Amino acid sequence: MHLIQLWPAPRTAPVHPDISEADRQARADEAADMTDPAANCTAAYACTDGGEAN
């Protein structure tokens, strides 16, 4: 047999610090960049072997 007792913990300060405005802006910028993830993953290369570029 086991006896388990629970009670409310005393209020304490938050464990994590508040997010700064710079952090909020960085998160917003990243979210905007992720609206079209393929746009960040494509590149064009010049053909250097005399053939046609793909």
N, CA, C, O and CB atoms as a CASP TS submission, in Angstrom:
PFRMAT TS
TARGET T0000
AUTHOR 0000-0000-0000
METHOD Language model
MODEL 1
PARENT N/A
ATOM      1  N   MET     1       0.847  -1.178   0.000  1.00  0.00           N
ATOM      2  CA  MET     1       0.000   0.000   0.000  1.00  0.00           C
ATOM      3  C   MET     1       0.887   1.234   0.000  1.00  0.00           C
ATOM      4  O   MET     1       1.999   1.238   0.528  1.00  0.00           O
ATOM      5  CB  MET     1      -0.961   0.002   1.218  1.00  0.00           C
ATOM      6  N   HIS     2       0.346   2.284  -0.616  1.00  0.00           N
ATOM      7  CA  HIS     2       1.064   3.549  -0.678  1.00  0.00           C
ATOM      8  C   HIS     2       0.112   4.676  -0.320  1.00  0.00           C
ATOM      9  O   HIS     2      -1.066   4.644  -0.677  1.00  0.00           O
ATOM     10  CB  HIS     2       1.682   3.773  -2.081  1.00  0.00           C
ATOM     11  N   LEU     3       0.617   5.648   0.372  1.00  0.00           N
ATOM     12  CA  LEU     3      -0.144   6.856   0.670  1.00  0.00           C
ATOM     13  C   LEU     3       0.524   7.995  -0.082  1.00  0.00           C
ATOM     14  O   LEU     3       1.697   8.293   0.142  1.00  0.00           O
ATOM     15  CB  LEU     3      -0.210   7.143   2.222  1.00  0.00           C
ATOM     16  N   ILE     4      -0.225   8.633  -0.976  1.00  0.00           N
ATOM     17  CA  ILE     4       0.304   9.752  -1.752  1.00  0.00           C
ATOM     18  C   ILE     4      -0.473  10.996  -1.363  1.00  0.00           C
ATOM     19  O   ILE     4      -1.702  11.017  -1.440  1.00  0.00           O
ATOM     20  CB  ILE     4       0.210   9.484  -3.294  1.00  0.00           C
ATOM     21  N   GLN     5       0.236  12.028  -0.947  1.00  0.00           N
ATOM     22  CA  GLN     5      -0.401  13.284  -0.579  1.00  0.00           C
ATOM     23  C   GLN     5       0.084  14.382  -1.509  1.00  0.00           C
ATOM     24  O   GLN     5       1.266  14.426  -1.849  1.00  0.00           O
ATOM     25  CB  GLN     5      -0.109  13.645   0.897  1.00  0.00           C
ATOM     26  N   LEU     6      -0.804  15.263  -1.922  1.00  0.00           N
ATOM     27  CA  LEU     6      -0.474  16.394  -2.784  1.00  0.00           C
ATOM     28  C   LEU     6      -0.950  17.677  -2.127  1.00  0.00           C
ATOM     29  O   LEU     6      -1.977  17.690  -1.448  1.00  0.00           O
ATOM     30  CB  LEU     6      -1.107  16.229  -4.190  1.00  0.00           C
ATOM     31  N   TRP     7      -0.212  18.748  -2.325  1.00  0.00           N
ATOM     32  CA  TRP     7      -0.608  20.054  -1.841  1.00  0.00           C
ATOM     33  C   TRP     7      -0.035  21.110  -2.775  1.00  0.00           C
ATOM     34  O   TRP     7       0.965  20.851  -3.444  1.00  0.00           O
ATOM     35  CB  TRP     7      -0.134  20.278  -0.381  1.00  0.00           C
ATOM     36  N   PRO     8      -0.627  22.268  -2.839  1.00  0.00           N
ATOM     37  CA  PRO     8      -0.143  23.306  -3.749  1.00  0.00           C
ATOM     38  C   PRO     8       1.246  23.797  -3.355  1.00  0.00           C
ATOM     39  O   PRO     8       1.546  23.994  -2.177  1.00  0.00           O
ATOM     40  CB  PRO     8      -1.119  24.478  -3.778  1.00  0.00           C
ATOM     41  N   ALA     9       2.074  23.987  -4.360  1.00  0.00           N
ATOM     42  CA  ALA     9       3.425  24.505  -4.118  1.00  0.00           C
ATOM     43  C   ALA     9       3.344  26.015  -3.898  1.00  0.00           C
ATOM     44  O   ALA     9       2.439  26.667  -4.418  1.00  0.00           O
ATOM     45  CB  ALA     9       4.383  24.168  -5.310  1.00  0.00           C
ATOM     46  N   PRO    10       4.268  26.566  -3.144  1.00  0.00           N
ATOM     47  CA  PRO    10       4.269  28.018  -2.956  1.00  0.00           C
ATOM     48  C   PRO    10       4.591  28.720  -4.281  1.00  0.00           C
ATOM     49  O   PRO    10       5.325  28.185  -5.111  1.00  0.00           O
ATOM     50  CB  PRO    10       5.294  28.426  -1.862  1.00  0.00           C
ATOM     51  N   ARG    11       4.041  29.910  -4.468  1.00  0.00           N
ATOM     52  CA  ARG    11       4.311  30.681  -5.678  1.00  0.00           C
ATOM     53  C   ARG    11       5.772  31.096  -5.712  1.00  0.00           C
ATOM     54  O   ARG    11       6.336  31.545  -4.714  1.00  0.00           O
ATOM     55  CB  ARG    11       3.397  31.920  -5.757  1.00  0.00           C
ATOM     56  N   THR    12       6.376  30.934  -6.899  1.00  0.00           N
ATOM     57  CA  THR    12       7.769  31.324  -7.091  1.00  0.00           C
ATOM     58  C   THR    12       7.886  32.117  -8.386  1.00  0.00           C
ATOM     59  O   THR    12       6.948  32.168  -9.183  1.00  0.00           O
ATOM     60  CB  THR    12       8.702  30.078  -7.118  1.00  0.00           C
ATOM     61  N   ALA    13       9.020  32.721  -8.582  1.00  0.00           N
ATOM     62  CA  ALA    13       9.269  33.467  -9.815  1.00  0.00           C
ATOM     63  C   ALA    13       9.331  32.489 -10.993  1.00  0.00           C
ATOM     64  O   ALA    13       9.652  31.317 -10.799  1.00  0.00           O
ATOM     65  CB  ALA    13      10.593  34.293  -9.709  1.00  0.00           C
ATOM     66  N   PRO    14       9.025  32.958 -12.216  1.00  0.00           N
ATOM     67  CA  PRO    14       9.101  32.070 -13.374  1.00  0.00           C
ATOM     68  C   PRO    14      10.521  31.520 -13.565  1.00  0.00           C
ATOM     69  O   PRO    14      11.510  32.186 -13.259  1.00  0.00           O
ATOM     70  CB  PRO    14       8.648  32.813 -14.638  1.00  0.00           C
ATOM     71  N   VAL    15      10.588  30.307 -14.071  1.00  0.00           N
ATOM     72  CA  VAL    15      11.881  29.662 -14.278  1.00  0.00           C
ATOM     73  C   VAL    15      12.599  30.288 -15.468  1.00  0.00           C
ATOM     74  O   VAL    15      13.819  30.453 -15.441  1.00  0.00           O
ATOM     75  CB  VAL    15      11.703  28.147 -14.495  1.00  0.00           C
ATOM     76  N   HIS    16      11.847  30.640 -16.516  1.00  0.00           N
ATOM     77  CA  HIS    16      12.443  31.196 -17.729  1.00  0.00           C
ATOM     78  C   HIS    16      12.272  32.711 -17.750  1.00  0.00           C
ATOM     79  O   HIS    16      11.222  33.219 -17.358  1.00  0.00           O
ATOM     80  CB  HIS    16      11.811  30.565 -18.988  1.00  0.00           C
ATOM     81  N   PRO    17      13.293  33.439 -18.206  1.00  0.00           N
ATOM     82  CA  PRO    17      13.162  34.894 -18.302  1.00  0.00           C
ATOM     83  C   PRO    17      12.192  35.280 -19.418  1.00  0.00           C
ATOM     84  O   PRO    17      11.927  34.483 -20.318  1.00  0.00           O
ATOM     85  CB  PRO    17      14.537  35.544 -18.545  1.00  0.00           C
ATOM     86  N   ASP    18      11.673  36.485 -19.358  1.00  0.00           N
ATOM     87  CA  ASP    18      10.779  36.970 -20.401  1.00  0.00           C
ATOM     88  C   ASP    18      11.529  37.077 -21.724  1.00  0.00           C
ATOM     89  O   ASP    18      12.746  37.261 -21.746  1.00  0.00           O
ATOM     90  CB  ASP    18      10.175  38.331 -20.011  1.00  0.00           C
ATOM     91  N   ILE    19      10.796  36.961 -22.820  1.00  0.00           N
ATOM     92  CA  ILE    19      11.382  37.074 -24.148  1.00  0.00           C
ATOM     93  C   ILE    19      11.561  38.551 -24.475  1.00  0.00           C
ATOM     94  O   ILE    19      10.647  39.353 -24.283  1.00  0.00           O
ATOM     95  CB  ILE    19      10.495  36.368 -25.219  1.00  0.00           C
ATOM     96  N   SER    20      12.746  38.907 -24.969  1.00  0.00           N
ATOM     97  CA  SER    20      13.025  40.301 -25.312  1.00  0.00           C
ATOM     98  C   SER    20      12.365  40.651 -26.648  1.00  0.00           C
ATOM     99  O   SER    20      11.953  39.763 -27.395  1.00  0.00           O
ATOM    100  CB  SER    20      14.555  40.555 -25.378  1.00  0.00           C
ATOM    101  N   GLU    21      12.271  41.929 -26.937  1.00  0.00           N
ATOM    102  CA  GLU    21      11.690  42.373 -28.205  1.00  0.00           C
ATOM    103  C   GLU    21      12.529  41.878 -29.390  1.00  0.00           C
ATOM    104  O   GLU    21      11.980  41.545 -30.440  1.00  0.00           O
ATOM    105  CB  GLU    21      11.580  43.914 -28.234  1.00  0.00           C
ATOM    106  N   ALA    22      13.839  41.828 -29.228  1.00  0.00           N
ATOM    107  CA  ALA    22      14.705  41.317 -30.298  1.00  0.00           C
ATOM    108  C   ALA    22      14.402  39.841 -30.569  1.00  0.00           C
ATOM    109  O   ALA    22      14.393  39.413 -31.724  1.00  0.00           O
ATOM    110  CB  ALA    22      16.200  41.499 -29.924  1.00  0.00           C
ATOM    111  N   ASP    23      14.154  39.060 -29.510  1.00  0.00           N
ATOM    112  CA  ASP    23      13.798  37.656 -29.688  1.00  0.00           C
ATOM    113  C   ASP    23      12.453  37.523 -30.397  1.00  0.00           C
ATOM    114  O   ASP    23      12.289  36.675 -31.274  1.00  0.00           O
ATOM    115  CB  ASP    23      13.758  36.937 -28.333  1.00  0.00           C
ATOM    116  N   ARG    24      11.498  38.355 -30.017  1.00  0.00           N
ATOM    117  CA  ARG    24      10.183  38.324 -30.677  1.00  0.00           C
ATOM    118  C   ARG    24      10.317  38.627 -32.164  1.00  0.00           C
ATOM    119  O   ARG    24       9.690  37.970 -32.995  1.00  0.00           O
ATOM    120  CB  ARG    24       9.220  39.334 -30.018  1.00  0.00           C
ATOM    121  N   GLN    25      11.136  39.624 -32.501  1.00  0.00           N
ATOM    122  CA  GLN    25      11.322  40.000 -33.899  1.00  0.00           C
ATOM    123  C   GLN    25      12.017  38.878 -34.666  1.00  0.00           C
ATOM    124  O   GLN    25      11.646  38.585 -35.802  1.00  0.00           O
ATOM    125  CB  GLN    25      12.134  41.303 -34.005  1.00  0.00           C
ATOM    126  N   ALA    26      13.016  38.250 -34.058  1.00  0.00           N
ATOM    127  CA  ALA    26      13.712  37.141 -34.710  1.00  0.00           C
ATOM    128  C   ALA    26      12.754  35.982 -34.966  1.00  0.00           C
ATOM    129  O   ALA    26      12.815  35.354 -36.023  1.00  0.00           O
ATOM    130  CB  ALA    26      14.900  36.670 -33.853  1.00  0.00           C
ATOM    131  N   ARG    27      11.883  35.696 -34.025  1.00  0.00           N
ATOM    132  CA  ARG    27      10.907  34.617 -34.210  1.00  0.00           C
ATOM    133  C   ARG    27       9.915  34.964 -35.312  1.00  0.00           C
ATOM    134  O   ARG    27       9.536  34.101 -36.104  1.00  0.00           O
ATOM    135  CB  ARG    27      10.159  34.336 -32.897  1.00  0.00           C
ATOM    136  N   ALA    28       9.494  36.223 -35.366  1.00  0.00           N
ATOM    137  CA  ALA    28       8.561  36.654 -36.408  1.00  0.00           C
ATOM    138  C   ALA    28       9.226  36.571 -37.778  1.00  0.00           C
ATOM    139  O   ALA    28       8.598  36.143 -38.747  1.00  0.00           O
ATOM    140  CB  ALA    28       8.068  38.093 -36.138  1.00  0.00           C
ATOM    141  N   ASP    29      10.493  36.976 -37.866  1.00  0.00           N
ATOM    142  CA  ASP    29      11.216  36.904 -39.138  1.00  0.00           C
ATOM    143  C   ASP    29      11.359  35.460 -39.604  1.00  0.00           C
ATOM    144  O   ASP    29      11.175  35.162 -40.784  1.00  0.00           O
ATOM    145  CB  ASP    29      12.600  37.554 -39.007  1.00  0.00           C
ATOM    146  N   GLU    30      11.684  34.570 -38.680  1.00  0.00           N
ATOM    147  CA  GLU    30      11.833  33.158 -39.039  1.00  0.00           C
ATOM    148  C   GLU    30      10.504  32.569 -39.488  1.00  0.00           C
ATOM    149  O   GLU    30      10.460  31.801 -40.449  1.00  0.00           O
ATOM    150  CB  GLU    30      12.391  32.357 -37.856  1.00  0.00           C
ATOM    151  N   ALA    31       9.420  32.921 -38.802  1.00  0.00           N
ATOM    152  CA  ALA    31       8.105  32.422 -39.194  1.00  0.00           C
ATOM    153  C   ALA    31       7.740  32.925 -40.589  1.00  0.00           C
ATOM    154  O   ALA    31       7.153  32.185 -41.378  1.00  0.00           O
ATOM    155  CB  ALA    31       7.035  32.851 -38.170  1.00  0.00           C
ATOM    156  N   ALA    32       8.078  34.168 -40.897  1.00  0.00           N
ATOM    157  CA  ALA    32       7.794  34.705 -42.226  1.00  0.00           C
ATOM    158  C   ALA    32       8.619  33.990 -43.282  1.00  0.00           C
ATOM    159  O   ALA    32       8.122  33.729 -44.377  1.00  0.00           O
ATOM    160  CB  ALA    32       8.071  36.210 -42.269  1.00  0.00           C
ATOM    161  N   ASP    33       9.869  33.669 -42.976  1.00  0.00           N
ATOM    162  CA  ASP    33      10.721  32.949 -43.925  1.00  0.00           C
ATOM    163  C   ASP    33      10.196  31.539 -44.181  1.00  0.00           C
ATOM    164  O   ASP    33      10.398  30.998 -45.268  1.00  0.00           O
ATOM    165  CB  ASP    33      12.162  32.885 -43.404  1.00  0.00           C
ATOM    166  N   MET    34       9.532  30.941 -43.209  1.00  0.00           N
ATOM    167  CA  MET    34       9.067  29.569 -43.350  1.00  0.00           C
ATOM    168  C   MET    34       7.746  29.453 -44.100  1.00  0.00           C
ATOM    169  O   MET    34       7.256  28.341 -44.293  1.00  0.00           O
ATOM    170  CB  MET    34       8.927  28.948 -41.999  1.00  0.00           C
ATOM    171  N   THR    35       7.148  30.583 -44.536  1.00  0.00           N
ATOM    172  CA  THR    35       5.907  30.492 -45.294  1.00  0.00           C
ATOM    173  C   THR    35       6.156  29.815 -46.635  1.00  0.00           C
ATOM    174  O   THR    35       5.247  29.191 -47.182  1.00  0.00           O
ATOM    175  CB  THR    35       5.297  31.886 -45.502  1.00  0.00           C
ATOM    176  N   ASP    36       7.375  29.925 -47.180  1.00  0.00           N
ATOM    177  CA  ASP    36       7.763  29.250 -48.417  1.00  0.00           C
ATOM    178  C   ASP    36       9.141  28.640 -48.216  1.00  0.00           C
ATOM    179  O   ASP    36      10.135  29.212 -48.664  1.00  0.00           O
ATOM    180  CB  ASP    36       7.757  30.236 -49.633  1.00  0.00           C
ATOM    181  N   PRO    37       9.225  27.481 -47.545  1.00  0.00           N
ATOM    182  CA  PRO    37      10.526  26.897 -47.220  1.00  0.00           C
ATOM    183  C   PRO    37      11.375  26.592 -48.455  1.00  0.00           C
ATOM    184  O   PRO    37      12.602  26.645 -48.377  1.00  0.00           O
ATOM    185  CB  PRO    37      10.328  25.631 -46.425  1.00  0.00           C
ATOM    186  N   ALA    38      10.753  26.277 -49.589  1.00  0.00           N
ATOM    187  CA  ALA    38      11.521  25.945 -50.784  1.00  0.00           C
ATOM    188  C   ALA    38      12.285  27.154 -51.310  1.00  0.00           C
ATOM    189  O   ALA    38      13.317  26.994 -51.961  1.00  0.00           O
ATOM    190  CB  ALA    38      10.601  25.400 -51.867  1.00  0.00           C
ATOM    191  N   ALA    39      11.798  28.350 -51.040  1.00  0.00           N
ATOM    192  CA  ALA    39      12.481  29.549 -51.516  1.00  0.00           C
ATOM    193  C   ALA    39      13.865  29.678 -50.883  1.00  0.00           C
ATOM    194  O   ALA    39      14.771  30.252 -51.486  1.00  0.00           O
ATOM    195  CB  ALA    39      11.643  30.797 -51.214  1.00  0.00           C
ATOM    196  N   ASN    40      14.030  29.155 -49.685  1.00  0.00           N
ATOM    197  CA  ASN    40      15.321  29.226 -49.001  1.00  0.00           C
ATOM    198  C   ASN    40      16.243  28.066 -49.381  1.00  0.00           C
ATOM    199  O   ASN    40      17.404  28.044 -48.972  1.00  0.00           O
ATOM    200  CB  ASN    40      15.109  29.241 -47.496  1.00  0.00           C
ATOM    201  N   CYS    41      15.742  27.109 -50.152  1.00  0.00           N
ATOM    202  CA  CYS    41      16.520  25.904 -50.447  1.00  0.00           C
ATOM    203  C   CYS    41      16.810  25.741 -51.931  1.00  0.00           C
ATOM    204  O   CYS    41      17.229  24.662 -52.349  1.00  0.00           O
ATOM    205  CB  CYS    41      15.791  24.684 -49.942  1.00  0.00           C
ATOM    206  N   THR    42      16.605  26.760 -52.729  1.00  0.00           N
ATOM    207  CA  THR    42      16.873  26.642 -54.155  1.00  0.00           C
ATOM    208  C   THR    42      18.043  27.527 -54.535  1.00  0.00           C
ATOM    209  O   THR    42      18.305  28.542 -53.889  1.00  0.00           O
ATOM    210  CB  THR    42      15.630  27.010 -54.979  1.00  0.00           C
ATOM    211  N   ALA    43      18.740  27.138 -55.579  1.00  0.00           N
ATOM    212  CA  ALA    43      19.887  27.910 -56.044  1.00  0.00           C
ATOM    213  C   ALA    43      20.030  27.738 -57.553  1.00  0.00           C
ATOM    214  O   ALA    43      19.607  26.723 -58.108  1.00  0.00           O
ATOM    215  CB  ALA    43      21.187  27.471 -55.313  1.00  0.00           C
ATOM    216  N   ALA    44      20.614  28.710 -58.204  1.00  0.00           N
ATOM    217  CA  ALA    44      20.906  28.616 -59.636  1.00  0.00           C
ATOM    218  C   ALA    44      22.417  28.602 -59.794  1.00  0.00           C
ATOM    219  O   ALA    44      23.131  29.353 -59.129  1.00  0.00           O
ATOM    220  CB  ALA    44      20.259  29.805 -60.445  1.00  0.00           C
ATOM    221  N   TYR    45      22.893  27.745 -60.677  1.00  0.00           N
ATOM    222  CA  TYR    45      24.325  27.607 -60.903  1.00  0.00           C
ATOM    223  C   TYR    45      24.621  27.831 -62.386  1.00  0.00           C
ATOM    224  O   TYR    45      23.866  27.396 -63.256  1.00  0.00           O
ATOM    225  CB  TYR    45      24.830  26.208 -60.441  1.00  0.00           C
ATOM    226  N   ALA    46      25.719  28.509 -62.654  1.00  0.00           N
ATOM    227  CA  ALA    46      26.146  28.705 -64.032  1.00  0.00           C
ATOM    228  C   ALA    46      26.835  27.436 -64.518  1.00  0.00           C
ATOM    229  O   ALA    46      27.531  26.767 -63.755  1.00  0.00           O
ATOM    230  CB  ALA    46      27.089  29.934 -64.158  1.00  0.00           C
ATOM    231  N   CYS    47      26.639  27.113 -65.781  1.00  0.00           N
ATOM    232  CA  CYS    47      27.274  25.941 -66.368  1.00  0.00           C
ATOM    233  C   CYS    47      28.703  26.308 -66.745  1.00  0.00           C
ATOM    234  O   CYS    47      28.927  27.281 -67.466  1.00  0.00           O
ATOM    235  CB  CYS    47      26.478  25.425 -67.610  1.00  0.00           C
ATOM    236  N   THR    48      29.660  25.543 -66.266  1.00  0.00           N
ATOM    237  CA  THR    48      31.058  25.853 -66.542  1.00  0.00           C
ATOM    238  C   THR    48      31.740  24.821 -67.428  1.00  0.00           C
ATOM    239  O   THR    48      32.926  24.957 -67.731  1.00  0.00           O
ATOM    240  CB  THR    48      31.809  25.975 -65.255  1.00  0.00           C
ATOM    241  N   ASP    49      30.998  23.772 -67.854  1.00  0.00           N
ATOM    242  CA  ASP    49      31.636  22.724 -68.668  1.00  0.00           C
ATOM    243  C   ASP    49      31.264  22.815 -70.145  1.00  0.00           C
ATOM    244  O   ASP    49      31.562  21.892 -70.904  1.00  0.00           O
ATOM    245  CB  ASP    49      31.254  21.355 -68.139  1.00  0.00           C
ATOM    246  N   GLY    50      30.622  23.901 -70.573  1.00  0.00           N
ATOM    247  CA  GLY    50      30.264  24.087 -71.973  1.00  0.00           C
ATOM    248  C   GLY    50      28.918  23.503 -72.339  1.00  0.00           C
ATOM    249  O   GLY    50      28.439  23.723 -73.451  1.00  0.00           O
ATOM    250  N   GLY    51      28.295  22.766 -71.439  1.00  0.00           N
ATOM    251  CA  GLY    51      26.968  22.212 -71.701  1.00  0.00           C
ATOM    252  C   GLY    51      25.894  23.223 -71.335  1.00  0.00           C
ATOM    253  O   GLY    51      26.180  24.374 -71.007  1.00  0.00           O
ATOM    254  N   GLU    52      24.653  22.764 -71.398  1.00  0.00           N
ATOM    255  CA  GLU    52      23.535  23.645 -71.049  1.00  0.00           C
ATOM    256  C   GLU    52      23.321  23.632 -69.538  1.00  0.00           C
ATOM    257  O   GLU    52      23.495  22.610 -68.875  1.00  0.00           O
ATOM    258  CB  GLU    52      22.237  23.211 -71.786  1.00  0.00           C
ATOM    259  N   ALA    53      22.941  24.789 -69.018  1.00  0.00           N
ATOM    260  CA  ALA    53      22.623  24.869 -67.602  1.00  0.00           C
ATOM    261  C   ALA    53      21.298  24.187 -67.342  1.00  0.00           C
ATOM    262  O   ALA    53      20.403  24.242 -68.187  1.00  0.00           O
ATOM    263  CB  ALA    53      22.585  26.330 -67.126  1.00  0.00           C
ATOM    264  N   ASN    54      21.148  23.546 -66.198  1.00  0.00           N
ATOM    265  CA  ASN    54      19.890  22.881 -65.840  1.00  0.00           C
ATOM    266  C   ASN    54      19.009  23.808 -65.084  1.00  0.00           C
ATOM    267  O   ASN    54      17.904  23.430 -64.695  1.00  0.00           O
ATOM    268  CB  ASN    54      20.138  21.632 -65.023  1.00  0.00           C
TER
END
